[in-house]
Amino acid sequence: MITENIEKAINEQIKREEHSSRIYLAMASWAERNGFPGAAGWLYVQTEEERIHMLKLVHYLNDRGGMAIIPALDAPTSKFQSLVDVFQQVLKHEEYISASINELYAVCIGEKDFTSANYIQWYITEQIEEEKTIRNILDQINLAGPEKGGLFMMDKEFTTMATAKRAALAQSGGANAIA
Ligand code: OFO
């Protein structure tokens, strides 16, 4: 059985993960309409990943005797200045998510629920990878420069990264892994 505090904290994280998925969906759609099909592909896969992060928590909470609440969500912004702007916002958002997961971990430790703390550890590790990936992407976009040729090459690179990301997601079982 899970304590009320942990149930509340996990439900808040469920909302954040689902909101992340919506934020990246809006970004993917913007990239698709603004001549960055590769970046759009990568962001669409990211949308799926965040949904899986949300579903893992829904199942965990219900399995432990809590009650997962499916939240209402604010509409994400659909306006971006550039591809750099998109990925700067991704990084800022992921840093916020990392901080929120650390908070959730602290609640689990505070309540002496080491089972939940252990489960949340997966998210802590995942965030290290996510932040690193986004920083690398930003470095590459900056290296490509603002010229169309550089951005075109970078977008091709995104297609390769999106394919690898999709394959990794499928290999991990994707949504089936948590169904
Ligand atoms: Fe990228 O955030 Fe989920 O955990």
Backbone and ligand atoms as CSV (ligand in chain L), in Angstrom:
chain,resi,resn,atom,element,x,y,z
A,1,MET,N,N,0.861,-1.204,0.000
A,1,MET,CA,C,0.000,0.000,0.000
A,1,MET,C,C,0.886,1.240,0.000
A,2,ILE,N,N,0.404,2.245,-0.654
A,2,ILE,CA,C,1.182,3.454,-0.839
A,2,ILE,C,C,0.597,4.571,0.045
A,3,THR,N,N,1.431,5.488,0.529
A,3,THR,CA,C,0.889,6.553,1.386
A,3,THR,C,C,0.212,7.622,0.524
A,4,GLU,N,N,-0.627,8.420,1.182
A,4,GLU,CA,C,-1.348,9.487,0.466
A,4,GLU,C,C,-0.381,10.477,-0.168
A,5,ASN,N,N,0.683,10.805,0.558
A,5,ASN,CA,C,1.669,11.775,0.035
A,5,ASN,C,C,2.319,11.270,-1.236
A,6,ILE,N,N,2.673,9.991,-1.228
A,6,ILE,CA,C,3.332,9.437,-2.426
A,6,ILE,C,C,2.330,9.323,-3.568
A,7,GLU,N,N,1.115,8.929,-3.248
A,7,GLU,CA,C,0.080,8.858,-4.290
A,7,GLU,C,C,-0.090,10.226,-4.959
A,8,LYS,N,N,-0.132,11.273,-4.123
A,8,LYS,CA,C,-0.304,12.638,-4.653
A,8,LYS,C,C,0.903,13.026,-5.512
A,9,ALA,N,N,2.102,12.725,-5.006
A,9,ALA,CA,C,3.323,13.109,-5.726
A,9,ALA,C,C,3.448,12.355,-7.053
A,10,ILE,N,N,3.064,11.075,-7.061
A,10,ILE,CA,C,3.144,10.314,-8.328
A,10,ILE,C,C,2.088,10.833,-9.303
A,11,ASN,N,N,0.904,11.163,-8.793
A,11,ASN,CA,C,-0.121,11.714,-9.695
A,11,ASN,C,C,0.341,13.033,-10.317
A,12,GLU,N,N,1.061,13.827,-9.547
A,12,GLU,CA,C,1.588,15.080,-10.121
A,12,GLU,C,C,2.594,14.776,-11.235
A,13,GLN,N,N,3.396,13.724,-11.007
A,13,GLN,CA,C,4.393,13.362,-12.033
A,13,GLN,C,C,3.701,12.777,-13.272
A,14,ILE,N,N,2.614,12.049,-13.072
A,14,ILE,CA,C,1.831,11.531,-14.213
A,14,ILE,C,C,1.406,12.710,-15.091
A,15,LYS,N,N,0.937,13.749,-14.436
A,15,LYS,CA,C,0.498,14.938,-15.181
A,15,LYS,C,C,1.660,15.574,-15.943
A,16,ARG,N,N,2.819,15.674,-15.281
A,16,ARG,CA,C,3.988,16.296,-15.939
A,16,ARG,C,C,4.436,15.490,-17.160
A,17,GLU,N,N,4.446,14.156,-17.021
A,17,GLU,CA,C,4.906,13.321,-18.137
A,17,GLU,C,C,3.943,13.430,-19.325
A,18,GLU,N,N,2.642,13.419,-19.016
A,18,GLU,CA,C,1.648,13.542,-20.089
A,18,GLU,C,C,1.747,14.929,-20.737
A,19,HIS,N,N,1.995,15.940,-19.901
A,19,HIS,CA,C,2.144,17.296,-20.439
A,19,HIS,C,C,3.389,17.382,-21.327
A,20,SER,N,N,4.467,16.706,-20.911
A,20,SER,CA,C,5.689,16.669,-21.735
A,20,SER,C,C,5.346,16.104,-23.112
A,21,SER,N,N,4.565,15.029,-23.133
A,21,SER,CA,C,4.204,14.398,-24.394
A,21,SER,C,C,3.464,15.398,-25.286
A,22,ARG,N,N,2.560,16.173,-24.709
A,22,ARG,CA,C,1.789,17.163,-25.481
A,22,ARG,C,C,2.676,18.302,-25.971
A,23,ILE,N,N,3.613,18.731,-25.109
A,23,ILE,CA,C,4.535,19.814,-25.494
A,23,ILE,C,C,5.347,19.379,-26.717
A,24,TYR,N,N,5.866,18.141,-26.680
A,24,TYR,CA,C,6.699,17.665,-27.792
A,24,TYR,C,C,5.867,17.400,-29.044
A,25,LEU,N,N,4.587,17.057,-28.841
A,25,LEU,CA,C,3.703,16.872,-29.992
A,25,LEU,C,C,3.509,18.212,-30.722
A,26,ALA,N,N,3.325,19.277,-29.952
A,26,ALA,CA,C,3.173,20.610,-30.562
A,26,ALA,C,C,4.458,21.006,-31.291
A,27,MET,N,N,5.599,20.682,-30.693
A,27,MET,CA,C,6.881,20.999,-31.339
A,27,MET,C,C,7.060,20.185,-32.618
A,28,ALA,N,N,6.684,18.904,-32.566
A,28,ALA,CA,C,6.811,18.032,-33.738
A,28,ALA,C,C,5.970,18.585,-34.887
A,29,SER,N,N,4.773,18.999,-34.553
A,29,SER,CA,C,3.872,19.532,-35.570
A,29,SER,C,C,4.464,20.819,-36.171
A,30,TRP,N,N,5.024,21.679,-35.318
A,30,TRP,CA,C,5.659,22.922,-35.816
A,30,TRP,C,C,6.813,22.568,-36.764
A,31,ALA,N,N,7.648,21.624,-36.348
A,31,ALA,CA,C,8.817,21.257,-37.174
A,31,ALA,C,C,8.365,20.674,-38.519
A,32,GLU,N,N,7.301,19.887,-38.471
A,32,GLU,CA,C,6.787,19.281,-39.701
A,32,GLU,C,C,6.318,20.352,-40.690
A,33,ARG,N,N,5.720,21.418,-40.163
A,33,ARG,CA,C,5.180,22.485,-41.011
A,33,ARG,C,C,6.226,23.525,-41.396
A,34,ASN,N,N,7.414,23.448,-40.803
A,34,ASN,CA,C,8.418,24.476,-41.062
A,34,ASN,C,C,9.678,23.937,-41.742
A,35,GLY,N,N,9.534,22.816,-42.410
A,35,GLY,CA,C,10.625,22.317,-43.249
A,35,GLY,C,C,11.687,21.516,-42.526
A,36,PHE,N,N,11.341,20.939,-41.372
A,36,PHE,CA,C,12.301,20.104,-40.639
A,36,PHE,C,C,11.711,18.709,-40.409
A,37,PRO,N,N,11.555,17.912,-41.468
A,37,PRO,CA,C,10.917,16.599,-41.294
A,37,PRO,C,C,11.693,15.670,-40.366
A,38,GLY,N,N,13.029,15.786,-40.387
A,38,GLY,CA,C,13.849,14.927,-39.517
A,38,GLY,C,C,13.615,15.257,-38.057
A,39,ALA,N,N,13.678,16.546,-37.730
A,39,ALA,CA,C,13.448,16.979,-36.342
A,39,ALA,C,C,12.030,16.617,-35.917
A,40,ALA,N,N,11.077,16.774,-36.848
A,40,ALA,CA,C,9.684,16.417,-36.531
A,40,ALA,C,C,9.603,14.935,-36.172
A,41,GLY,N,N,10.286,14.094,-36.958
A,41,GLY,CA,C,10.268,12.650,-36.692
A,41,GLY,C,C,10.816,12.344,-35.312
A,42,TRP,N,N,11.932,13.004,-34.972
A,42,TRP,CA,C,12.550,12.773,-33.660
A,42,TRP,C,C,11.593,13.190,-32.541
A,43,LEU,N,N,10.950,14.340,-32.728
A,43,LEU,CA,C,10.035,14.851,-31.693
A,43,LEU,C,C,8.778,13.987,-31.571
A,44,TYR,N,N,8.317,13.424,-32.705
A,44,TYR,CA,C,7.151,12.527,-32.613
A,44,TYR,C,C,7.508,11.276,-31.793
A,45,VAL,N,N,8.722,10.769,-31.957
A,45,VAL,CA,C,9.115,9.594,-31.157
A,45,VAL,C,C,9.227,9.999,-29.681
A,46,GLN,N,N,9.764,11.194,-29.455
A,46,GLN,CA,C,9.890,11.693,-28.076
A,46,GLN,C,C,8.514,11.787,-27.410
A,47,THR,N,N,7.519,12.199,-28.206
A,47,THR,CA,C,6.136,12.270,-27.709
A,47,THR,C,C,5.687,10.898,-27.199
A,48,GLU,N,N,5.981,9.867,-27.996
A,48,GLU,CA,C,5.607,8.497,-27.597
A,48,GLU,C,C,6.322,8.082,-26.323
A,49,GLU,N,N,7.616,8.430,-26.255
A,49,GLU,CA,C,8.408,8.048,-25.067
A,49,GLU,C,C,7.828,8.642,-23.796
A,50,GLU,N,N,7.451,9.918,-23.884
A,50,GLU,CA,C,6.907,10.571,-22.684
A,50,GLU,C,C,5.578,9.939,-22.275
A,51,ARG,N,N,4.813,9.519,-23.268
A,51,ARG,CA,C,3.536,8.864,-22.970
A,51,ARG,C,C,3.804,7.546,-22.233
A,52,ILE,N,N,4.861,6.861,-22.650
A,52,ILE,CA,C,5.220,5.609,-21.979
A,52,ILE,C,C,5.671,5.899,-20.540
A,53,HIS,N,N,6.434,6.996,-20.355
A,53,HIS,CA,C,6.838,7.376,-18.989
A,53,HIS,C,C,5.595,7.591,-18.115
A,54,MET,N,N,4.591,8.240,-18.688
A,54,MET,CA,C,3.353,8.498,-17.951
A,54,MET,C,C,2.655,7.172,-17.618
A,55,LEU,N,N,2.548,6.293,-18.631
A,55,LEU,CA,C,1.832,5.019,-18.424
A,55,LEU,C,C,2.508,4.128,-17.388
A,56,LYS,N,N,3.847,4.157,-17.375
A,56,LYS,CA,C,4.576,3.348,-16.374
A,56,LYS,C,C,4.144,3.763,-14.961
A,57,LEU,N,N,4.000,5.067,-14.761
A,57,LEU,CA,C,3.615,5.563,-13.427
A,57,LEU,C,C,2.153,5.227,-13.113
A,58,VAL,N,N,1.284,5.299,-14.139
A,58,VAL,CA,C,-0.129,4.939,-13.929
A,58,VAL,C,C,-0.209,3.497,-13.431
A,59,HIS,N,N,0.478,2.596,-14.124
A,59,HIS,CA,C,0.422,1.184,-13.739
A,59,HIS,C,C,1.058,0.946,-12.376
A,60,TYR,N,N,2.193,1.619,-12.139
A,60,TYR,CA,C,2.874,1.424,-10.851
A,60,TYR,C,C,1.943,1.824,-9.702
A,61,LEU,N,N,1.337,3.007,-9.830
A,61,LEU,CA,C,0.475,3.516,-8.753
A,61,LEU,C,C,-0.714,2.576,-8.529
A,62,ASN,N,N,-1.361,2.170,-9.593
A,62,ASN,CA,C,-2.518,1.270,-9.451
A,62,ASN,C,C,-2.096,-0.092,-8.885
A,63,ASP,N,N,-0.948,-0.589,-9.330
A,63,ASP,CA,C,-0.465,-1.890,-8.834
A,63,ASP,C,C,-0.169,-1.858,-7.334
A,64,ARG,N,N,0.231,-0.677,-6.833
A,64,ARG,CA,C,0.578,-0.574,-5.398
A,64,ARG,C,C,-0.632,-0.227,-4.528
A,65,GLY,N,N,-1.824,-0.230,-5.112
A,65,GLY,CA,C,-3.027,0.037,-4.315
A,65,GLY,C,C,-3.419,1.499,-4.279
A,66,GLY,N,N,-2.721,2.360,-5.052
A,66,GLY,CA,C,-3.116,3.765,-5.155
A,66,GLY,C,C,-4.115,3.933,-6.287
A,67,MET,N,N,-4.414,5.173,-6.606
A,67,MET,CA,C,-5.377,5.448,-7.677
A,67,MET,C,C,-4.778,6.500,-8.601
A,68,ALA,N,N,-4.473,6.079,-9.839
A,68,ALA,CA,C,-3.925,7.043,-10.806
A,68,ALA,C,C,-5.043,7.936,-11.323
A,69,ILE,N,N,-4.767,9.228,-11.333
A,69,ILE,CA,C,-5.748,10.204,-11.827
A,69,ILE,C,C,-5.287,10.707,-13.189
A,70,ILE,N,N,-6.158,10.615,-14.175
A,70,ILE,CA,C,-5.810,11.109,-15.515
A,70,ILE,C,C,-6.194,12.586,-15.564
A,71,PRO,N,N,-5.185,13.461,-15.736
A,71,PRO,CA,C,-5.432,14.892,-15.525
A,71,PRO,C,C,-5.906,15.655,-16.760
A,72,ALA,N,N,-6.511,16.813,-16.524
A,72,ALA,CA,C,-6.738,17.788,-17.594
A,72,ALA,C,C,-5.413,18.494,-17.826
A,73,LEU,N,N,-5.180,18.930,-19.037
A,73,LEU,CA,C,-3.883,19.554,-19.346
A,73,LEU,C,C,-4.063,20.903,-20.023
A,74,ASP,N,N,-3.139,21.827,-19.717
A,74,ASP,CA,C,-3.133,23.111,-20.424
A,74,ASP,C,C,-2.614,22.882,-21.845
A,75,ALA,N,N,-3.108,23.673,-22.780
A,75,ALA,CA,C,-2.616,23.558,-24.166
A,75,ALA,C,C,-1.174,24.031,-24.238
A,76,PRO,N,N,-0.323,23.278,-24.916
A,76,PRO,CA,C,1.067,23.730,-25.071
A,76,PRO,C,C,1.149,24.833,-26.129
A,77,THR,N,N,2.239,25.609,-26.096
A,77,THR,CA,C,2.404,26.637,-27.127
A,77,THR,C,C,2.691,25.984,-28.478
A,78,SER,N,N,2.249,26.646,-29.530
A,78,SER,CA,C,2.516,26.141,-30.890
A,78,SER,C,C,3.415,27.094,-31.650
A,79,LYS,N,N,3.891,28.139,-30.956
A,79,LYS,CA,C,4.682,29.164,-31.645
A,79,LYS,C,C,6.147,29.069,-31.222
A,80,PHE,N,N,7.020,28.966,-32.214
A,80,PHE,CA,C,8.456,28.887,-31.952
A,80,PHE,C,C,9.183,29.788,-32.951
A,81,GLN,N,N,10.340,30.324,-32.517
A,81,GLN,CA,C,11.098,31.249,-33.377
A,81,GLN,C,C,11.941,30.500,-34.409
A,82,SER,N,N,12.463,29.357,-33.995
A,82,SER,CA,C,13.433,28.644,-34.833
A,82,SER,C,C,13.624,27.241,-34.258
A,83,LEU,N,N,14.432,26.433,-34.963
A,83,LEU,CA,C,14.730,25.085,-34.462
A,83,LEU,C,C,15.545,25.161,-33.164
A,84,VAL,N,N,16.450,26.143,-33.095
A,84,VAL,CA,C,17.231,26.307,-31.852
A,84,VAL,C,C,16.279,26.628,-30.703
A,85,ASP,N,N,15.342,27.512,-30.968
A,85,ASP,CA,C,14.364,27.883,-29.941
A,85,ASP,C,C,13.633,26.631,-29.441
A,86,VAL,N,N,13.204,25.762,-30.363
A,86,VAL,CA,C,12.501,24.535,-29.979
A,86,VAL,C,C,13.362,23.722,-29.008
A,87,PHE,N,N,14.623,23.487,-29.388
A,87,PHE,CA,C,15.445,22.592,-28.561
A,87,PHE,C,C,15.951,23.254,-27.280
A,88,GLN,N,N,16.035,24.584,-27.293
A,88,GLN,CA,C,16.345,25.256,-26.017
A,88,GLN,C,C,15.175,25.051,-25.049
A,89,GLN,N,N,13.967,25.089,-25.599
A,89,GLN,CA,C,12.787,24.873,-24.741
A,89,GLN,C,C,12.691,23.417,-24.291
A,90,VAL,N,N,13.117,22.496,-25.157
A,90,VAL,CA,C,13.127,21.073,-24.757
A,90,VAL,C,C,14.080,20.898,-23.567
A,91,LEU,N,N,15.280,21.500,-23.685
A,91,LEU,CA,C,16.269,21.342,-22.615
A,91,LEU,C,C,15.750,21.934,-21.296
A,92,LYS,N,N,15.184,23.129,-21.400
A,92,LYS,CA,C,14.655,23.787,-20.198
A,92,LYS,C,C,13.568,22.903,-19.564
A,93,HIS,N,N,12.727,22.330,-20.406
A,93,HIS,CA,C,11.648,21.490,-19.891
A,93,HIS,C,C,12.205,20.213,-19.240
A,94,GLU,N,N,13.187,19.611,-19.881
A,94,GLU,CA,C,13.762,18.383,-19.320
A,94,GLU,C,C,14.484,18.656,-17.988
A,95,GLU,N,N,15.104,19.840,-17.881
A,95,GLU,CA,C,15.751,20.188,-16.605
A,95,GLU,C,C,14.699,20.329,-15.502
A,96,TYR,N,N,13.567,20.896,-15.882
A,96,TYR,CA,C,12.453,21.026,-14.935
A,96,TYR,C,C,11.941,19.630,-14.526
A,97,ILE,N,N,11.834,18.730,-15.514
A,97,ILE,CA,C,11.371,17.363,-15.216
A,97,ILE,C,C,12.371,16.649,-14.297
A,98,SER,N,N,13.668,16.822,-14.563
A,98,SER,CA,C,14.687,16.188,-13.697
A,98,SER,C,C,14.517,16.662,-12.256
A,99,ALA,N,N,14.314,17.981,-12.091
A,99,ALA,CA,C,14.152,18.527,-10.733
A,99,ALA,C,C,12.898,17.942,-10.084
A,100,SER,N,N,11.825,17.793,-10.852
A,100,SER,CA,C,10.578,17.274,-10.280
A,100,SER,C,C,10.725,15.795,-9.893
A,101,ILE,N,N,11.501,15.058,-10.661
A,101,ILE,CA,C,11.717,13.641,-10.331
A,101,ILE,C,C,12.567,13.529,-9.059
A,102,ASN,N,N,13.547,14.405,-8.931
A,102,ASN,CA,C,14.340,14.423,-7.692
A,102,ASN,C,C,13.444,14.696,-6.483
A,103,GLU,N,N,12.499,15.616,-6.648
A,103,GLU,CA,C,11.552,15.939,-5.570
A,103,GLU,C,C,10.719,14.706,-5.216
A,104,LEU,N,N,10.264,14.017,-6.264
A,104,LEU,CA,C,9.449,12.816,-6.056
A,104,LEU,C,C,10.258,11.760,-5.299
A,105,TYR,N,N,11.502,11.618,-5.683
A,105,TYR,CA,C,12.394,10.661,-5.005
A,105,TYR,C,C,12.520,11.038,-3.516
A,106,ALA,N,N,12.673,12.347,-3.266
A,106,ALA,CA,C,12.816,12.818,-1.882
A,106,ALA,C,C,11.561,12.504,-1.070
A,107,VAL,N,N,10.385,12.622,-1.698
A,107,VAL,CA,C,9.134,12.288,-0.989
A,107,VAL,C,C,9.139,10.798,-0.625
A,108,CYS,N,N,9.549,9.963,-1.567
A,108,CYS,CA,C,9.588,8.497,-1.307
A,108,CYS,C,C,10.527,8.178,-0.149
A,109,ILE,N,N,11.690,8.819,-0.137
A,109,ILE,CA,C,12.657,8.573,0.939
A,109,ILE,C,C,12.090,9.092,2.265
A,110,GLY,N,N,11.485,10.280,2.199
A,110,GLY,CA,C,10.900,10.884,3.415
A,110,GLY,C,C,9.846,9.981,4.035
A,111,GLU,N,N,9.093,9.266,3.182
A,111,GLU,CA,C,8.025,8.383,3.676
A,111,GLU,C,C,8.557,6.969,3.954
A,112,LYS,N,N,9.855,6.806,3.785
A,112,LYS,CA,C,10.497,5.479,3.956
A,112,LYS,C,C,9.868,4.426,3.025
A,113,ASP,N,N,9.419,4.847,1.838
A,113,ASP,CA,C,8.905,3.895,0.855
A,113,ASP,C,C,10.051,3.602,-0.125
A,114,PHE,N,N,10.882,2.647,0.246
A,114,PHE,CA,C,12.081,2.364,-0.558
A,114,PHE,C,C,11.726,1.619,-1.842
A,115,THR,N,N,10.579,0.971,-1.854
A,115,THR,CA,C,10.120,0.301,-3.088
A,115,THR,C,C,9.840,1.358,-4.161
A,116,SER,N,N,9.110,2.402,-3.763
A,116,SER,CA,C,8.813,3.468,-4.733
A,116,SER,C,C,10.089,4.209,-5.115
A,117,ALA,N,N,10.948,4.461,-4.137
A,117,ALA,CA,C,12.212,5.157,-4.431
A,117,ALA,C,C,13.004,4.363,-5.465
A,118,ASN,N,N,13.024,3.066,-5.284
A,118,ASN,CA,C,13.730,2.191,-6.223
A,118,ASN,C,C,13.114,2.291,-7.623
A,119,TYR,N,N,11.802,2.353,-7.683
A,119,TYR,CA,C,11.118,2.457,-8.982
A,119,TYR,C,C,11.446,3.793,-9.662
A,120,ILE,N,N,11.462,4.837,-8.867
A,120,ILE,CA,C,11.711,6.190,-9.407
A,120,ILE,C,C,13.162,6.330,-9.875
A,121,GLN,N,N,14.034,5.488,-9.352
A,121,GLN,CA,C,15.446,5.518,-9.769
A,121,GLN,C,C,15.567,5.380,-11.296
A,122,TRP,N,N,14.689,4.581,-11.902
A,122,TRP,CA,C,14.719,4.409,-13.366
A,122,TRP,C,C,14.559,5.766,-14.056
A,123,TYR,N,N,13.683,6.601,-13.520
A,123,TYR,CA,C,13.438,7.926,-14.124
A,123,TYR,C,C,14.652,8.843,-13.940
A,124,ILE,N,N,15.321,8.712,-12.808
A,124,ILE,CA,C,16.515,9.549,-12.553
A,124,ILE,C,C,17.575,9.237,-13.611
A,125,THR,N,N,17.796,7.948,-13.843
A,125,THR,CA,C,18.790,7.526,-14.839
A,125,THR,C,C,18.368,7.987,-16.237
A,126,GLU,N,N,17.093,7.832,-16.534
A,126,GLU,CA,C,16.560,8.230,-17.843
A,126,GLU,C,C,16.792,9.732,-18.088
A,127,GLN,N,N,16.620,10.520,-17.037
A,127,GLN,CA,C,16.787,11.974,-17.208
A,127,GLN,C,C,18.231,12.358,-17.518
A,128,ILE,N,N,19.178,11.628,-16.956
A,128,ILE,CA,C,20.599,11.923,-17.268
A,128,ILE,C,C,20.795,11.777,-18.772
A,129,GLU,N,N,20.277,10.664,-19.324
A,129,GLU,CA,C,20.389,10.403,-20.773
A,129,GLU,C,C,19.671,11.458,-21.587
A,130,GLU,N,N,18.453,11.795,-21.170
A,130,GLU,CA,C,17.654,12.750,-21.956
A,130,GLU,C,C,18.334,14.112,-22.010
A,131,GLU,N,N,18.799,14.586,-20.863
A,131,GLU,CA,C,19.457,15.906,-20.848
A,131,GLU,C,C,20.714,15.887,-21.717
A,132,LYS,N,N,21.478,14.799,-21.612
A,132,LYS,CA,C,22.712,14.700,-22.402
A,132,LYS,C,C,22.386,14.728,-23.904
A,133,THR,N,N,21.381,13.967,-24.301
A,133,THR,CA,C,20.997,13.920,-25.719
A,133,THR,C,C,20.601,15.310,-26.222
A,134,ILE,N,N,19.788,16.012,-25.441
A,134,ILE,CA,C,19.319,17.338,-25.896
A,134,ILE,C,C,20.494,18.321,-25.977
A,135,ARG,N,N,21.409,18.248,-25.015
A,135,ARG,CA,C,22.576,19.152,-25.074
A,135,ARG,C,C,23.397,18.869,-26.327
A,136,ASN,N,N,23.573,17.576,-26.652
A,136,ASN,CA,C,24.308,17.215,-27.879
A,136,ASN,C,C,23.603,17.758,-29.116
A,137,ILE,N,N,22.290,17.629,-29.136
A,137,ILE,CA,C,21.517,18.126,-30.286
A,137,ILE,C,C,21.712,19.634,-30.423
A,138,LEU,N,N,21.632,20.343,-29.309
A,138,LEU,CA,C,21.804,21.810,-29.359
A,138,LEU,C,C,23.194,22.173,-29.857
A,139,ASP,N,N,24.211,21.439,-29.401
A,139,ASP,CA,C,25.584,21.685,-29.885
A,139,ASP,C,C,25.642,21.510,-31.396
A,140,GLN,N,N,25.005,20.435,-31.874
A,140,GLN,CA,C,25.049,20.154,-33.317
A,140,GLN,C,C,24.293,21.211,-34.114
A,141,ILE,N,N,23.156,21.655,-33.605
A,141,ILE,CA,C,22.399,22.703,-34.324
A,141,ILE,C,C,23.236,23.981,-34.374
A,142,ASN,N,N,23.888,24.300,-33.262
A,142,ASN,CA,C,24.712,25.510,-33.232
A,142,ASN,C,C,25.900,25.393,-34.179
A,143,LEU,N,N,26.479,24.185,-34.243
A,143,LEU,CA,C,27.593,23.971,-35.173
A,143,LEU,C,C,27.134,24.085,-36.623
A,144,ALA,N,N,25.921,23.594,-36.902
A,144,ALA,CA,C,25.394,23.653,-38.274
A,144,ALA,C,C,25.213,25.096,-38.715
A,145,GLY,N,N,24.964,25.994,-37.743
A,145,GLY,CA,C,24.828,27.424,-38.060
A,145,GLY,C,C,23.448,27.754,-38.602
A,146,PRO,N,N,23.170,29.038,-38.779
A,146,PRO,CA,C,21.811,29.458,-39.173
A,146,PRO,C,C,21.518,29.321,-40.672
A,147,GLU,N,N,22.583,29.011,-41.475
A,147,GLU,CA,C,22.368,28.932,-42.935
A,147,GLU,C,C,21.508,27.710,-43.283
A,148,LYS,N,N,20.781,27.830,-44.402
A,148,LYS,CA,C,19.862,26.748,-44.794
A,148,LYS,C,C,20.590,25.421,-45.031
A,149,GLY,N,N,21.792,25.500,-45.663
A,149,GLY,CA,C,22.537,24.280,-45.978
A,149,GLY,C,C,22.879,23.493,-44.726
A,150,GLY,N,N,23.368,24.202,-43.710
A,150,GLY,CA,C,23.738,23.563,-42.446
A,150,GLY,C,C,22.541,22.939,-41.770
A,151,LEU,N,N,21.435,23.658,-41.763
A,151,LEU,CA,C,20.227,23.148,-41.113
A,151,LEU,C,C,19.654,21.954,-41.882
A,152,PHE,N,N,19.823,21.984,-43.206
A,152,PHE,CA,C,19.351,20.856,-44.022
A,152,PHE,C,C,20.129,19.591,-43.654
A,153,MET,N,N,21.458,19.746,-43.530
A,153,MET,CA,C,22.293,18.591,-43.153
A,153,MET,C,C,21.918,18.101,-41.755
A,154,MET,N,N,21.703,19.058,-40.860
A,154,MET,CA,C,21.337,18.704,-39.479
A,154,MET,C,C,20.012,17.946,-39.461
A,155,ASP,N,N,19.088,18.372,-40.317
A,155,ASP,CA,C,17.785,17.696,-40.326
A,155,ASP,C,C,17.918,16.258,-40.815
A,156,LYS,N,N,18.866,16.031,-41.727
A,156,LYS,CA,C,19.114,14.646,-42.175
A,156,LYS,C,C,19.619,13.808,-40.995
A,157,GLU,N,N,20.481,14.434,-40.202
A,157,GLU,CA,C,21.022,13.771,-39.010
A,157,GLU,C,C,19.890,13.390,-38.041
A,158,PHE,N,N,18.906,14.280,-37.941
A,158,PHE,CA,C,17.741,14.013,-37.092
A,158,PHE,C,C,16.998,12.760,-37.551
A,159,THR,N,N,16.921,12.580,-38.872
A,159,THR,CA,C,16.216,11.412,-39.407
A,159,THR,C,C,16.906,10.141,-38.927
A,160,THR,N,N,18.258,10.154,-38.966
A,160,THR,CA,C,19.019,8.993,-38.495
A,160,THR,C,C,18.768,8.776,-37.002
A,161,MET,N,N,18.798,9.875,-36.237
A,161,MET,CA,C,18.597,9.751,-34.780
A,161,MET,C,C,17.183,9.265,-34.460
A,162,ALA,N,N,16.208,9.744,-35.246
A,162,ALA,CA,C,14.807,9.346,-34.999
A,162,ALA,C,C,14.632,7.854,-35.278
A,163,THR,N,N,15.307,7.368,-36.330
A,163,THR,CA,C,15.197,5.940,-36.669
A,163,THR,C,C,15.788,5.089,-35.544
A,164,ALA,N,N,16.957,5.527,-35.037
A,164,ALA,CA,C,17.600,4.784,-33.941
A,164,ALA,C,C,16.726,4.823,-32.686
A,165,LYS,N,N,16.137,5.968,-32.430
A,165,LYS,CA,C,15.297,6.148,-31.237
A,165,LYS,C,C,14.048,5.268,-31.330
A,166,ARG,N,N,13.452,5.228,-32.532
A,166,ARG,CA,C,12.255,4.417,-32.745
A,166,ARG,C,C,12.594,2.929,-32.551
A,167,ALA,N,N,13.768,2.533,-33.067
A,167,ALA,CA,C,14.182,1.127,-32.951
A,167,ALA,C,C,14.412,0.773,-31.473
A,168,ALA,N,N,15.045,1.683,-30.724
A,168,ALA,CA,C,15.309,1.427,-29.299
A,168,ALA,C,C,14.000,1.303,-28.533
A,169,LEU,N,N,13.052,2.134,-28.903
A,169,LEU,CA,C,11.739,2.114,-28.230
A,169,LEU,C,C,11.033,0.783,-28.517
A,170,ALA,N,N,11.097,0.352,-29.784
A,170,ALA,CA,C,10.452,-0.911,-30.159
A,170,ALA,C,C,11.131,-2.079,-29.453
A,171,GLN,N,N,12.477,-1.992,-29.356
A,171,GLN,CA,C,13.221,-3.079,-28.719
A,171,GLN,C,C,12.874,-3.203,-27.232
A,172,SER,N,N,12.625,-2.049,-26.616
A,172,SER,CA,C,12.300,-2.085,-25.182
A,172,SER,C,C,10.854,-2.531,-24.971
A,173,GLY,N,N,10.162,-2.797,-26.076
A,173,GLY,CA,C,8.777,-3.271,-25.957
A,173,GLY,C,C,7.774,-2.156,-26.165
A,174,GLY,N,N,8.267,-0.887,-26.215
A,174,GLY,CA,C,7.377,0.256,-26.421
A,174,GLY,C,C,6.226,0.241,-25.436
A,175,ALA,N,N,5.048,0.592,-25.922
A,175,ALA,CA,C,3.876,0.656,-25.055
A,175,ALA,C,C,3.510,-0.735,-24.513
A,176,ASN,N,N,3.884,-1.801,-25.261
A,176,ASN,CA,C,3.559,-3.155,-24.807
A,176,ASN,C,C,4.263,-3.514,-23.503
A,177,ALA,N,N,5.432,-2.849,-23.286
A,177,ALA,CA,C,6.212,-3.168,-22.089
A,177,ALA,C,C,5.464,-2.815,-20.813
A,178,ILE,N,N,4.538,-1.886,-20.903
A,178,ILE,CA,C,3.863,-1.452,-19.679
A,178,ILE,C,C,2.352,-1.718,-19.747
A,179,ALA,N,N,1.911,-2.459,-20.780
A,179,ALA,CA,C,0.470,-2.719,-20.914
A,179,ALA,C,C,0.042,-3.802,-19.919
L,1,OFO,FE1,FE,11.727,13.345,-20.643
L,1,OFO,O1,O,10.725,13.180,-19.147
L,1,OFO,FE2,FE,9.857,11.691,-19.001
L,1,OFO,O2,O,10.653,11.254,-17.467
